[in-house]
Amino acid sequence: MNHKFTQLDREVLSKVGIAEKEALQQLSLLQKGSNFTKLHRPAATDDGIMSLTESEVGNYVSVFENEKRNFSVARFIPASGLATRMFKFLHYFLEKYNPEKETLVSYLNYNKSYKLGVFLGGIEKFPFYKQARNAVSETENGTFKTDYRYQFIVYIVKILGNLPKALVPFHKYKDSVRTAAEEQLMFSKEFMVNHKKMNIHFSVPPSKTAIFKQHLSKTIKKLEAYNVNTNLSFSNQKRNTDTLAVFQNGTPVRDKKGKLVFRAAGHGSLIGVLNDMQEQIIFISNIDNVSVKKYHVQLARYKKMLAGLLISLQHQIFNYCRALNEEEEINLIEIKAFVQEKLNVEVPQALLGNKLILFLKQKLNRPLRVCGVVKNEGEPGGGPFWVEKNNERSLQIVESAQVDMDNNHQKSLFKSSSHFNPTDIVCATHDYEGNKYDLTKFIDYDAYFTTQKSVDGVAIKVLERPGLWNGSMANWNTILVEVPSRTFNPVKTVNDLLRPMHQSQ
């Protein structure tokens, strides 16, 4: 359908920073629907995924420890998400439960709510237990008006559920409680310190920068006791990365004043944040994937391993780039083998001479990422696959929303993946001459997808940009390495905080 924007629409688009041509393209993509990724096969051990011995892990750890002083290093932790989903089943409980008509016991017996049962069974183990317990209301004689556990749930949904997940208490220690953001800073000192300092960057919700700075100021002082100077920086998702939403008939969603409605376009919008970072080596991690401190040293070992492997590969890539570009005496057979066997790039057999040289230059001279992957144990999210596009096969990280689940073959391939992507990534973003890549030139813009949402009970379609570690990095060199499952400790629901890796005792 053809769409014409009104003068008010153009004013709103201009304020947001989106060109009219871009907005029309968004409407076209929303009408077209998801552009599904074509899976060829799941990546597997020795078929796209490296499996290292303990000796090899140790060697790469040594490479990083010995060479990191030669690089600028940073850690990027997306932290814009709210904690709402963490407490989703508690929201549902509060909608259904009437404390005036039934007890918690009778509710549990009738509804067979396993998640709520687990939550209540471990209630005293949560790091925010004392905070919430002290906050619930009491009558004059010191007895609770209703079951304190109900008041406890009301409190955490109302107070903690409206916080960024980064600021939710995650871990309880003998003399303190740490939020996810605080724990990430303390974990960082085990592998990020370089020249007695470390660079940590958080992307945070709009208007929350000052709150994050204040919240983390005490942790930064604690790190000074370890002789670590922490350079903390923040960014907000850029407004011009938001996208339009449409109703099922394709017309744009508008508010009560008739203004176009925009929505954040998924974590793919964060490629702009990564592109603004100037460091040569950048670690990327999810805010909620962090354990209690007793595991920090052993888990940091695998961060170092990934970075050491990246540095080793980059040295070889740069040597080959110089040889190809400076027309030195080159061994094309050797370089071709490296590109195929180490960088997982299929080289067409028909390419010879100058055409082969041009192909090798293109594939070598691009950003590099080394991704840790864990054995698939049923966690929600994406995994590593060999993907087909334009008669080429490449290694990609693919989420379920990118796959046509109505196609039985594609669905079967996705379900058969043996590994999972825990967002454990180390990136190299500079070329062999020291110039920073423009990361926007390596995005597969076809890797967008559309999802269904609802506003006031009305179904709408929204657009998600190519994911940060999916389509936004599709044209990078991708190395996948198996890491132990214990490196992956996400907190998707509040009950995950009861797992051993989140309990200090």
C-alpha positions, 0 to 999 in steps of 0.5 A: 500500500502507498502511504502519504505522510501528513505535515504533522507526521513530517514534523514528528519524523524530523524531531525524532531524526528519521528521514521520510524515505526511511520511514516509508521503507519501514512501513514497506518492511512491516507490510512485507513481514519478516525476511527469514534467514535460510538455515543450511545446518546447525554449527557443531563441534569441528563443523564451525565450533572449536573445542579446545583442550585445557592446554590450548585454553591456557595458551590463549589465556597467556596470549591475552595476559601478555599482549593486552597492554598493546591494545586499548580494551573496553567492555560493553554491557547493554543495560537498558532493559527493565526488570519487568520480565523478571517478575512476569509470573508475579505480575500474573499472580497479583492480577488473579489473587484476591487476599480478601477471599483466599489464602496463598496456600489455597491459591497454590493448591488450586492453581498448581503454580510451580514458579510461584511455589519455587519463589515462595519456597526460596523467599528468604534466599533472595538478595532483596528479602531483607529490604522487602521484608522491612518494607511491608506494612504492619498493624499497630500490634505488630501482626501483619494485615495479610500474609507478609509474603503477599505484601512482599510480592506487591512490594517487589513488583511495584518497586523492583519491577520498575527498575532497570534490571541492572539495578535489581539486587542480584547477590547477597553477601555476609555484609552487603548486597550487589546489584547486577551492575555492581557485580559486573564491575567487580567481575570485570576487574578479574580480566579487564584491568590494563595499565591499572585501569579498565574501561566499562561502557553501559548503554542505559535507559534514557534519563537514567545516566545520573542514577547509574553514576550515583549507584555505581560510585561506591563500587568504583571506590571499592575498586580503587582499593584493588588499585584499579581506576575505572573509566565508566561511560554511558550511552542511551539508545539513539532516538533515530534508531526507533521504528514505526509500528502499524496496525494489522491493516498496515496503517501507522499507529498514532497516539491520541493527538494523532502523532506517529508512535515509535518503538525501540527497535530491539538490540540491533539498534545498539550497533550504533553504540558499539560503532561509537566506541574507539577501543581496539578490543571490546568484550560484550556481555549481557547485564544479567549473566554474572555469578557471585564473586567466588566464581569470578576468577575461574569464569574470567579465565574463559574471557581471557581465552576468547580474547587471546584467541582473537589476538592470535587470529588478528595477528595472522589476519593482519600479516596476510592483509599486508602481504596482499595489499603491499604485493609482497611475495604471497602464498595464495594456497596458504592464505586460502587455507587460512580463510577457509579453515580458521575463518570459516569462509567458503572460497569458491573453487572457480576463483583464481588469480586477481579475482581470488586475491580480491575475494581474500582481501574482502574476507580478511579485511573486516571486523572479527568476533570470537564468540563463546557458545555453550551446550544447548540446555533448553534456554530461550534464545539463539544459536550458531548456524551455517546460513545460506545467502547469495550462494554463500554459506557463513557462520551466523548466530540466529534467533528463533524469530529469524526462522520460518517456523511454518517451514518444517525443515527450517524448524527442524534444523533450528530445533536440532542445534547442539549449542547456544549463544550466551552473548559472550563475545570479544570483538576486534574493530580496527583494520591492519593499518590501525583504522577503525571500521565503520561497523554500519558497512557490515550489517545485513540489512535484510536480517530484520524481522517483525513481531506481534505486540498489542496496545490497549488490547489491539494487535500491532506489528513492530519492526526489529532491526538486525540484532546486535550479534545477529544481522548487525554482525552478519558480515564480520569474520565469526569464530565460535568456541565452546565454553563451559555451561557454568559461564552462562548464568542468566537471570531471565526470571527472578527464580534464577537467582536461587540457582547455585551460581547466584548464591554466595553460601 
